[in-house]
Amino acid sequence: MKVGVLQETTPGDRRVALVPEMVGRLRGAGLEVLVQSGAGDGAWFADSAYAEAGASIVSRDELLAEAGAVVGISRPEERITGALRAGQALVGLLNPLADPAFAAAMAARGVTAISMDGLPRTLPRAQGMDALTSQANVAGYKAALVGAAAFGRFFPLLITAAGTARPAKVLVLGTGVAGLQAIGTARRLGAVVSAYDVRPQTKTEVESLGATFIELTSVGPAAGDGGYARALAEDERQAQQAELAGHIARHDVVITTAQVPGRRPPLLVTDEAVKAMAAGSVIVDMGAGPLGGNVAGSVPDTETVTENGVTVIGAGSLAATVPTAASAAFARNVSALLLHMVADGELVIDLTDEIQAGVVITHDGAVVQPATAALLAGDPNGGAAP
């Protein structure tokens, strides 16, 4: 089988789904690798490096015509997905729960859609394939740097002949992979860091990084499936926002990371909370995206300064701004997944396998992932408890 590596089409995304280092691993499993010319340029992987590793450099049209599996990071634009044919596979972070109609369209075309965001993340043998975790690690690191760059003072305590500068106070909301990486990076920059999560079991991890875990009295534990937090009920959400507002106002930089797969991210920082912050404060909203964000008034990929002087940065795609590291990590994930699904040089679909049951969204003309199929059938919870 031929695996084709697309150039990313999302504006501003300089990542590439496969790096030259991984070409040899795929070739060793009997796969041919095709790379769209220029696909790695944004992440500083030249066509010549792919060719030296054994890949063939082709045009996009040649790739779509020849590849049995087409690999990207994000969902390609419609002019590409519309050119896919029956029997081809499309692999990437396709996010079908946010747009189940896309899955229906792929099924209608006979395309096997394989979405890496459906991976069962708590399954130990799947960890090497976990692209959400690898990209969240990169994004959390960059979030702390973005916050530090926008903040008008130092992060660390500095004692100089010109006086003493107190350390910045940083609050991280959400302590999943991205949140923990943001905490660690902010701590390494010298900030005093606090963190909050509705999952109390993350307290130990937060404290191991030298940060303080904030415990709210208004909201009980809210752990969900797959390592995520569950969506809060309306009364819980309002109580959480009200109590968080007091903590938010006392911090210089706030980084929000909360996500609920396939749904609007929870609103953690209300308009009132933003207005209560001091001039010069910074908020980095990692939840910002087309469905909304964690911060009232945040706009995806946009920096906004409020009337009271708070900088709000909609930063939902930070991994794409660290393209070399993010590409290398994603390439290891997608290579591990492909090698898991390939036998004798061909892609073999086995929906009895736990990993494939999570990531294979469409196959043989049908939507086969239960959560996506439930959404298409009119269940807004995707088959899960509300």
Secondary structure, DSSP 4 states (H G I P E B T S, - for coil): -EEEEPBP-STT---BS--HHHHHHHHHTT-EEEEETTTTGGGT--HHHHHHHTPEEE-HHHHHHH-SEEEEEEPPPHHHHTT--TT-EEEEE--TTT-HHHHHHHHHHT-EEEEGGGS-TT-GGGGGG-HHHHHHHHHHHHHHHHHHHHSSS-SS-EEETTEEEPPPEEEEE--SHHHHHHHHHHHHTT-EEEEE-S-GGGHHHHHHTT-EEP--SSS---B-GGGPBPPPPHHHHHHHHHHHHHHHHT-SEEEE----TTSPPP--B-HHHHHHSPTT-EEEETT-BTTB-SBTT--TT-EEE-TTS-EEEE-TTGGGGSHHHHHHHHHHHHHHHHHHHEETTEE---TTSHHHHHHB-EETTEE--HHHHHHHTT-TTTTS--
